[in-house]
Amino acid sequence: MNKLNFLLSILFIAIATISFSQKDIKSEYSKMLKGTWKVDSLDISSINLSPEYEEIVRQKMPEIIAITEVQFKSGNKYYKKGFEGEREGTWSVSDNGEFILLKLNGDSKISKTRIVKLTEDKLILAPEEPSSVNSKAYMYKAKQ
């Protein structure tokens, strides 16, 4: 019986540690994300575009990079200004810290964007689909 109690105690400690560390990641990532982010570069190498669209995207890339700005605000408010216009909504970080979850105003679904890397001043994002891991947005935090 002592061995069983010991094993159950260790299992409980392991589960509690994992649970608390996931909450810490979510909280830490949420703090680091708050602010204004600008695009440094885009890598769309694994997106399969038809040739006529690929050339248009490559020509417009500098303009897309120059005007794109994302704001993760307090109260989980989200704002994006980009080539396609302005969008607003709400944001959060998934419990495991793997995704940014966005609910845009007027949309019924929540979209997921993979967090590849996040530091205080650098952010690398990728589409949710595992097959698109080579497509990334490299961003930097704008000085406030």
C-alpha positions in Angstrom: 0.0 0.0 0.0 2.9 2.4 0.7 4.3 1.9 -2.7 0.9 2.6 -4.3 0.5 5.8 -2.3 4.0 6.8 -3.2 3.4 6.2 -6.9 0.1 8.1 -6.8 1.8 11.0 -5.1 4.5 11.2 -7.8 1.8 11.0 -10.5 -0.2 13.8 -8.9 3.0 16.0 -8.6 3.8 15.4 -12.2 0.3 16.2 -13.4 0.2 19.4 -11.2 3.6 20.5 -12.5 2.6 20.1 -16.1 -0.7 21.9 -15.5 1.0 24.9 -13.7 3.8 25.1 -16.3 1.3 25.4 -19.1 -0.5 28.2 -17.3 2.8 29.9 -16.8 3.6 29.6 -20.5 0.2 31.1 -21.5 0.6 33.9 -19.0 4.3 34.6 -20.0 3.5 34.6 -23.7 0.5 36.8 -23.2 2.7 39.4 -21.5 5.3 39.2 -24.2 2.8 39.5 -27.0 1.2 42.8 -25.7 2.3 45.7 -27.9 2.6 46.6 -31.6 4.4 44.2 -33.9 5.7 45.0 -37.4 6.7 42.5 -40.1 10.4 42.2 -40.8 10.1 39.6 -43.5 7.8 36.9 -44.9 8.7 33.5 -46.1 6.0 32.0 -48.3 8.2 29.3 -49.8 5.9 26.4 -49.0 2.6 28.0 -50.0 1.5 26.5 -53.3 0.3 29.5 -55.4 -0.5 29.3 -59.0 2.2 31.0 -61.1 0.2 34.1 -62.0 -0.6 34.8 -58.3 2.9 33.9 -57.1 4.4 36.7 -59.2 1.9 39.2 -58.0 2.6 38.3 -54.3 6.3 38.5 -54.8 6.0 42.0 -56.4 3.7 43.2 -53.7 5.8 41.7 -50.9 7.7 44.9 -50.0 4.4 46.9 -49.8 2.8 44.1 -47.7 5.7 44.1 -45.3 5.8 47.9 -45.0 2.1 48.5 -44.1 1.4 45.4 -42.0 1.1 46.1 -38.2 -0.4 43.9 -35.6 -1.4 45.1 -32.1 -2.1 42.8 -29.2 -3.7 45.1 -26.7 -4.7 44.9 -23.1 -8.1 43.3 -22.5 -7.3 40.9 -25.3 -8.2 43.4 -28.0 -6.7 42.7 -31.4 -6.0 45.1 -34.3 -4.4 44.4 -37.6 -3.6 46.9 -40.4 -2.4 45.3 -43.6 -2.7 45.0 -47.3 -6.3 43.7 -47.0 -7.4 46.6 -44.8 -8.0 46.9 -41.1 -9.4 44.1 -38.8 -10.3 44.0 -35.2 -11.2 41.3 -32.7 -10.0 39.5 -29.7 -6.9 37.4 -29.0 -5.6 34.8 -26.5 -2.8 32.3 -26.2 -3.6 28.6 -26.2 -3.1 26.9 -22.8 0.0 25.1 -24.1 1.5 28.3 -25.6 1.6 26.8 -29.1 -1.0 29.1 -30.8 -2.4 32.6 -30.9 -6.1 32.3 -31.1 -8.0 35.1 -32.9 -11.7 35.8 -33.1 -12.1 38.6 -35.6 -15.2 40.8 -35.5 -17.8 39.5 -37.9 -16.3 36.0 -38.1 -17.9 33.1 -36.3 -14.8 30.9 -36.1 -11.6 31.2 -34.1 -8.4 31.0 -36.2 -5.1 29.6 -34.9 -1.6 30.8 -35.8 1.4 28.8 -34.6 3.9 30.5 -32.4 7.3 29.3 -33.7 9.4 31.6 -31.5 8.6 34.4 -29.1 10.9 36.7 -27.2 10.4 40.2 -25.8 11.1 41.8 -29.2 10.9 39.0 -31.8 8.0 36.9 -33.0 8.0 34.2 -35.6 4.5 32.9 -36.7 3.4 30.1 -39.0 0.1 28.8 -40.3 -1.6 26.2 -38.2 -1.3 23.5 -40.9 1.8 21.4 -40.2 2.5 21.1 -43.9 3.1 24.9 -44.0 5.9 25.0 -41.4 8.3 26.6 -43.9 5.9 29.6 -44.4 6.7 32.1 -41.7 6.2 35.7 -40.7 9.2 37.3 -38.9 8.1 40.2 -36.8 9.7 42.7 -34.4 8.1 44.7 -31.6 7.8 48.3 -32.4 9.2 50.8 -30.0 6.5 52.6 -28.0 
